[in-house]
Amino acid sequence: MICLTGYVFGLNSGLLMPNAKLITPRDAAQILGVSYPTLKQWIYKGKLKTVKTAGGHHRIPESELDRYLSRITEKAPVAERRTGFRRISGRNQLVGRVVEIKIEGLLAQVRISIGGQYITSVITSDAVREMRLKKGETIAALIKSTEVMLIRV
């Protein structure tokens, strides 16, 4: 990996955004819901862009994971993709990844990355604990009028 004027260049990926957060392949496999060997094959075949560390280890930018989260849900069988829709009347559901959770008193702020965009939802801290939300997990944001509700995926 070569750093030049704040931008990160990777041997396998080209130019990345400045200060891009990089994730290990093992963590990325868990986030995407695929096996580690599958993720490594995606890297070797060029399907998943990575950055190499000075020691030659692959790291995956968050933006690359966001690109694949929507693809994984699109390729699932219709019955699997629509399971959440059968249990709730709201149709405006956006699947993304939890990037930040701030709990303060009775309220919690949950920031979700969806295709490179961010949505922040303020919910009760009890709801965060009941859903066992953690950074890096896949979650759906249910948007109803002016409210954003969260659904554990």
N, C-alpha and C positions, 0 to 999 in steps of 0.2 A: 504494500500500500504506500502510495506516495502522497504527501500532503503539500499542496502548493497554494498559497494565498487563501487559506481557509477552506479550500475545496478538497474533497477526498477523491482520489483516483484509484480504481481497482483494476487489477490485471484482467479480470473476467467481466467487468461491468462498464468501464468508461467513467464518465463524470457523475458524481453524486452530489446531492444538495449539501451545503455546508452544515456541519453539526448533525448529520444524519445518524440516527440511532441504529446500531448494528446488533444483530441477534445471532446467537450460536445456532448451528444447524439442528442440534438436539432440541433446543427450545422452540425453534421454528417448526419442527415436525410436530411437536405437541400442540402448538397453536393452530396449525393447519389440520390437525387430526389425521396425519399420515405417519407411516413408520419412518424411522431414521434412515434405513436403507433406501426407501422410496425417495425421500428428500435428497439424499446424496446422488441418486441416479438423475434426478431433475437437474441438479447442479452440473454434473458431468456432461449431460446432454445439452446444456445451455438453455433449458426451459426456465430456470430460476437464476436470475442474475445475482452475483455475489461480489464481495470485495475480499481480497486475500490480505491477511495480516503479514507482518514482517516475517513471522515464522511459517508462513504458507498455509495457515488455517483459513477456511471460508467463514465469512460473516455475511448475513443477509440483512439488507436495509428494511426497515419497517414498511416503507412504501411498496416494496416488492411483495411482502406478505399481504398487504391490503389488496393488492391486485389479484392475488390468488384466493382470498377469502370468498369473494363473490363468485369466482369460477367454480369453486368446490360446491357451493350451494346450487348453482345452475345445473350442474351435471348429475346431481342426485335425482333419484326417481321422483316423479311428481308427488306420490304419496308422502315421501319423506320431506320434500320441500314445503308441503302445505300443512304439515302437522300442526304448527302453531296457529295457522289461519283457522283451523277447525275449532280450536279452543277459545278463540277470542274474536270479537266482531270487527276490530280495527284492521284495516287493510294496509295502512301506511307503515310497514315494518321495514327497517333498514338494518341489515346484519353488519356488524363491525367488531372491533376489538377494543377492549378496555385498555386505555393508555395511562389513566391516572385516577386515583380515588383519594379524595380528601374528606376525612370525617372530623366534624367539629360539633360537639354537643349532640343535639337531636337531629341535625341535618348532615347529609353527605353530598358531595359534588362528584359526579362520575363523568369522566371525559372519555368519549368513544371516537375512535378513528374509523371512518367509513369511506373507503376509496380515496384516501388522501385528504378528506375533509373531516372536521371535528364537530361533534355535537356534545354539549354538556347538559346533563340532567341533574337537577337537585331533587333528591329523594330523602326519605328518613334514613338515619343511620341504622335503625332496626331492619329496614328493608335490605340494606347492603349485607348485614350479618345473616339474615334469613336466607338470602339467595347465595350466600357464601361467595360473593364477587371478589375476584382477584385480578390484579393487573395481568394483561396478556390473554385473558379469556375471551372467547367469542360470545357475543351477546347481541340481542336485537333491540333496537330502539323503536318503540311504538309511538307514532306521532298522531295525536288527535287534537285538532284545532290548535290551541296555544299550549297544550301540554305535551311533554315527552315522557312516556312511561318505559320502563325497562322490563324485558322478558328474558329469563335465563334460557339459553339455547342448549 
